[in-house]
Every structure is written in structure tokens, then in C-alpha cells.
Amino acid sequence: QSSFQLAFLKKRTRIVEIVAGQNLIFALAHSGVCAAFCQETNTRLCLMNTDPEEVIRSIFFNKKNCSLITVSVYARDSFSSLKCRTTSVQYIKRGQPQDGHSL
């Protein structure tokens, strides 16, 4: 997974969405890469993209259950269908966004 992360990070694109909650800041780039940052330490915790073919199109913070909802498309289906996933803040703070589940 780290090689795909580096490939995505080499090309900088503008930020299209910023969401904050529970001392975390999420930044979604035009390229579809979403990064989670710790507001207290000013460090990047993880990338929310859990698959090399995933392009995140939108993010929402669910205050009711302290989770991030991501809306993504995937290259394997020609970016034709939207998929939603929810990831708990606890998983994000541990750097484990892959532990979220589909909605």
C-alpha cells in the first residue's frame, strides 16, 4: 500500500473539501486522496484511501457516532458507481482506516 500512497502524493492537487471533528482534520484533494491530520500534534495520521483504485469524491463527518463517511468511485468499475464507507475516529487515530465498513 505504501507504493500507491507515494505515487498519489507525488502529484499535488488543490484541496476541494476540509472537514473537522474530534480534534481531527480531513483534507480531500481534487485527485481523490483524503488525508487525516491530528489537530493537537499537527501530524498526518493516515490516508483514508484504502485501495489503490479508490478515488474519494466527498467526505462527511458524522457527529452522532464520531465517524468519517467517504463517498468513493473505483477504477475497476470505470468510476461508474458510488460506494460509501464509514470509519470510526478510533480507527483513524490508530492509522487503520481499512477497518471501517461499507454503508
N, C-alpha and C positions, 0 to 999 in steps of 0.2 A: 504494500500500500504506500510506502514512503516514496517510491519512484514516481507514482502517479501524482502524489502531492507536490513533489518538486517540479514536475512538468507544468502543473497548473499554476504554481507560484511564480514561475519564470516570466509569465506574461501578465503584466499588470493591467487591470481594467478598472473603470470607475466603480465606486460604491453606489448601489441603487437602493439599498434598504439598510437601516440601522434600527435594531430593536434592543431594549434593555430590560432586565428584570433579575431580581435576586443577586445583585452585585455582579452580574454578567452582562457583557455587551456582545451582540451578534452583528456582524457586518457581512452583507451579501454583495458580492461583486457582480458586475454585468456578465462576467464569464460563467457564472453559476456556482462559484466557490463561496462557501459560507464559513467564516471563522468565528470561534467563540473566544472571548477575552475575559480575563478576571479584572474587574474594576479596581479591586484592592491592591493587586500586585502589578498591574499593567503588563501582564504577560498573556501570550496566546495559549489557550488550554488545548484546543484541538480544532480540526476541520470537521464540519458537520457532514460533509460528503462521505458516504460510507462505501461507495462503489466507484470504480474508475470511469464508468459510463454515466454517472449521475450528474445532472445539471439542475441545481436548485433554482427555482424560479421565484419563490416567495417564502417569507418566514413570518410567523406569528408567535407571540409569547402568550401562553395560556396561564393567566394569573390564578385561576381556580386550583389547578393541580401542579403549578410550577414546572411547566414543561415548554419546550420549543416545538412548534409544529412546522414542518418543512413541506413544501409542495415542490415536487421534482418531476423531471422527464428523464428518459434514458435513451441512449444511443441505440440499444438493441431493438427497440420498437420504433425507430426513426423519430424519436422525440414526439410521438403522437398522442400519448395518454399521460394524464397527470396522476401521480402517486403521492399520497400524503403519509407522513410518518410523525409520530410524537416521541420526543426524547426527554426524559426526566432531567432536571437540573442536576440531580445527584450523579447521573451517568456522565453528564457533560463535565462536571467538576473533576471527575476521575479520569477524564480523557477517553471515555468509552461510548462515543455516540452510536456505535453499531449495536448497542444494547437496547435502543429504542424499538418501537414496534409500529407496524403499519396500522393505519386507520381505515 
